[in-house]
Amino acid sequence: MRKILYVILCVSVLIAAIQINAFAADGFPAHEPYGEGVGAMPGRVVWSYEPDSVDWDGNGYWWEPDNFNEDVMRTMVSDSIAALGGASTAADGWRALFENRNERNGESGGYKAGEKIAIKANINGSAVMDDDTSGETSMSYTNPVLLKALLVSLVEDAGVAPSDITVYDVSRLFPDYMEKMCTEGILSGVNFVNRDNGAADESAPIVWSHEFSGAVNYLPTCVTEAKYMINFANLKGHSYGITLCGKNHFGSFINGNAMRPPEGANLHQWLTKNEMGIYSPLVDLMANKHLGGKTVLYMLDAIICAPSEGASITLNNSKWQQEPFNGDFTSSIFMSQDPVAIDSVGADFLINEPAVTENNYSARDASNENYLHEAGLVKNAPSGTVYTDSFGKTVTNLGVHEHWNNPTDKQYSRNLGKSEGIELVMAGPTAAEDVTVAYNKESGEVTVNNAPENSTLITAFYRDKILSGVELHKGSGTFTANIRQDIKNSDMVKIFLWDMKTIRPLSDAKEIMTEAETKMNVQIGDALFTATLEDNAAVREFVAMMKETPVTINMSDYSGFEKVGSLGRSLTASNSRMTTTAGDIVLYSGDQIVMFYGSNTWSYTKIGHIDDLTGWEQALGSGDITAVFSVAE
């Protein structure tokens, strides 16, 4: 639903919906999306921003747990998981994420008890030069409270046993305090694997898609034994390249260089050339069958962002200037199932932040863009590299890459009504429970009740699934608004209430049925009938199905007064007890379409009624039939 609600944030965004800016971000010209979005909600990146998550005055170390509000972070994680899965709860969100990951791997179903999950944390700032496990450094690493919030969600919301979870970084050592706080209470049994106890799986060497010298690199057994992977990276600057989800896997392999396996692998040369159209090892890591191939979730820790990988985090250098931070902490997390999309969004935030770029001149250089271009165009990579999954299978799509329209609006193609590209949405409550929005088809009026301050009623008009117009009406309390534009000129119209200050929806989106959608064709053999449709959730979902392709249902006779057949999926029922008449079409049991040539009294959701019953009973006959349903032109 957030895909609908985030389409429009303000008038300037709506104007941009028709014409994307000439330049997407500082130094990078706009281009069409490269690649295809993946995930339960393809191309979606969820952003949760909660300033109350951080309360640090600059004293002590940035990472001290008392500097963070654990309850707020727990809510941030839950809301983000729900939004990423297109669900209303974290439990349903996790279910959607696991089911999507399995479907893309040719499997069915969601998470099953006993399946192992490996979480790649970014512990780069801990034990960099020695074996100190105190964590007492000002350098950046995974936020301990956010890691705990993620683990709690996996256990409580996804139903994963703690003993089946392993947090790892085989190039660093985890701080002792972090391991302790993440293995207590309901998290008792969670495993941590570091460079001291990480074991190489010599049956799983990384096979690079480009020939170059370097040590043989093996994945750790905690990765190869896992069914799923979570890539838990940091949003931070870097003296070269970018440190996001792609580069997070520089801590996912083992070779002779225990502290710096990327140097042992000779990888840095590909990230320091400042060239476009060259091979990128980051794409190989994302394509690897055991790494990207198993990943159910990509996540960026942006609670407190370091200006560079080697910088000490201070109160001043960790506060960002761009909106909405405006001189405060970033206090954010980002989640996606699309590795290219989330790194594209992360790059846009980094290259537009003075706190990062002033000391990292290469933040805008070609090495960043080269990786994203190679990943987005992996099937036709500009370098000509044929990327594989390290087991001989050629990779044809990893995700979608593009830049936002501008640093203020932060809109991507799907936000602007297009069918492909990135969709950046805010996590958080989807609607206020006491707010109602109702449309009167006869008068053309929308009535809003219990609207809070800063409310804006938005009516969005679409043609061919692309945003074509908008009307904005501001109000609070109870107010009405007349839709001025003739909805007959649109093939889809949606209304919803939005809080422009918090950038969050206040009501569920309501789709208005256009005149074309009020009629349906019913084809039975050579006989064609039209039906007038009802206006309810089940009908709108049925219309959406018919818009994709005509719906064919095999129907059988029942009790001498109806034909019934399975739709193949469930619709949102709103049953009421009724006595049907000939020509009525109803939904029964959520997934059965029933057409009447007689009468019956039962609890149904009405779909519509045949306009002209001439020949209706004869067409239905006494045996089985095949009916084809389509939206009338």
ZIPEQUI-V885894 format. One line per field, one symbol per residue. ss: DSSP state (A for helix, B for strand, O for the rest). Layout:
ss=???
This chain:
ss=OAAAAOOOOOAAAAAAOOOOOOBBBOOBBOOOOBBOOOOOOOOBBBBBBOAAABOOOOOOOOOOAAABOAAAAAAAAAAAAAAAOOOOOAAAAAAAAAAAAAAAOOOOOOOOOOOOBBBBOOOOOOOOOOOOOOOOOOOOOOOAAAAAAAAAAAAAOOOOOAAABBBBOOOOOOOAAAAAAOOOAAAOOOBBBOOOOOOBBBBBBOOOOOOOOOOOOBBBAAAAOOOBBBBBBBOBOOOOOOBOAAAAAAAOBBOOOOOOAAAAOOOAAAOOOOOOOOOOAAAAAAAOOOOAAABBBBBBBBOOOOOOOOOOOOOOOOBBOOOOOOOBBOOBBBBBOOAAAAAAAAAAAAAOOAAAAOOOAAAAOAAAAAAAAAAAOAAAOOOOOOOBOOOOOBOOOOOBBOOOOOOOOOOOOOOOOOOOOOBBBBOOOOOOOOOBBBBBOOOOBBBBBBBBBBBBBBBBBBBOOBBBBBBBBBBBBBBBBBOOOOAAAOOBBBBBBBBOOOOBBOOOOBBBOOAAAABBBBBBOOBBBBBBBOOOAAAAAAAAAAAAOOBBBBBBBBOOOBBBBBOOOOOOOOOBBBBOOOOBBBBBOOOBBBBBOOOOBBBBBBBBBBOOOOOAAAAAOOOOBBBBBBBOO
